[in-house]
């Protein structure tokens, strides 16, 4: 698996797409928990499919981040060991916790 350049146009587009998904989650999860709302369509709850899809996308982002280089003093670091070490010490916990289906756990 190649190491991705963080400035690649596809990586930037992916990050923007995830930002939209995060914004949706920040608004929808408290609303659904607070008001007990579920979205229904013709074949049952669509909401579970949307949440599952978002969780899968967040999980894919974790794998992508483990394979994305980073800039250090204007130099692109593409050493996988350094990438993993930096990610585990930084945003990994937040990213991992964002994949936990909080709304499903709250319903238990």
C-alpha positions in Angstrom: 0.0 0.0 0.0 1.5 3.3 -1.0 1.9 6.2 1.4 -0.5 9.0 0.4 0.6 12.6 0.1 -1.5 14.7 2.4 -1.7 17.4 -0.2 -3.0 15.1 -3.0 -6.3 16.4 -4.4 -8.1 13.1 -3.7 -6.9 13.1 -0.1 -8.1 16.7 0.3 -11.5 15.9 -1.2 -11.7 12.8 1.1 -11.0 15.1 4.1 -13.7 17.6 3.0 -16.2 14.8 2.5 -15.5 13.5 6.0 -15.9 17.0 7.4 -19.4 17.0 6.0 -20.1 13.7 7.6 -18.8 14.8 10.9 -21.0 17.9 10.7 -24.0 15.8 10.0 -23.1 13.5 13.0 -22.7 16.4 15.4 -26.2 17.6 14.5 -28.1 14.4 14.0 -26.9 12.2 16.9 -27.9 14.5 19.8 -31.2 15.2 18.0 -32.0 11.5 17.6 -31.0 10.7 21.2 -32.7 13.7 22.7 -36.0 13.4 20.8 -36.1 9.6 20.1 -36.4 10.3 16.4 -35.9 7.5 13.7 -36.2 8.1 10.0 -38.4 5.7 8.2 -38.6 4.8 4.5 -40.4 2.2 2.5 -38.3 -0.8 3.7 -37.9 0.1 7.4 -35.3 2.2 9.1 -32.9 4.0 6.8 -31.3 5.6 9.7 -29.4 2.5 10.7 -28.0 2.2 7.2 -26.8 5.8 7.2 -25.1 5.4 10.6 -23.5 2.1 9.6 -22.2 3.7 6.4 -20.8 6.6 8.3 -19.1 4.3 10.8 -17.5 2.4 7.9 -16.3 5.6 6.3 -14.7 6.7 9.6 -13.0 3.3 9.9 -11.7 3.7 6.3 -10.4 7.1 7.3 -8.4 5.5 10.1 -6.8 3.1 7.7 -6.1 5.9 5.3 -4.5 8.0 8.0 -2.2 5.2 8.9 -1.0 5.4 5.3 -0.9 9.2 4.9 2.4 11.0 5.1 2.8 14.3 7.0 4.8 17.5 6.6 7.7 18.1 9.1 9.7 21.3 8.6 8.6 21.5 4.9 9.6 17.9 4.3 7.1 15.2 3.4 7.6 12.3 5.9 6.7 9.0 4.2 8.3 6.5 6.6 5.4 4.3 7.7 6.8 3.6 11.1 7.0 7.4 11.9 3.5 7.9 10.4 2.0 5.2 12.6 3.9 6.4 15.7 2.7 10.0 15.2 -0.9 9.0 14.6 -1.1 6.7 17.6 0.3 9.5 19.8 -2.1 12.1 18.3 -5.5 11.8 16.7 -6.0 8.0 16.8 -8.0 7.8 20.0 -10.3 10.6 18.8 -10.7 8.9 15.4 -11.3 5.5 16.9 -13.9 6.8 19.4 -15.7 8.5 16.5 -16.4 5.1 15.0 -18.1 3.9 18.1 -21.9 4.0 17.5 -22.7 6.2 20.5 -26.4 6.5 19.5 -26.9 2.7 19.5 -25.1 2.4 22.8 -27.3 5.2 24.3 -30.4 3.2 23.3 -29.4 0.2 25.3 
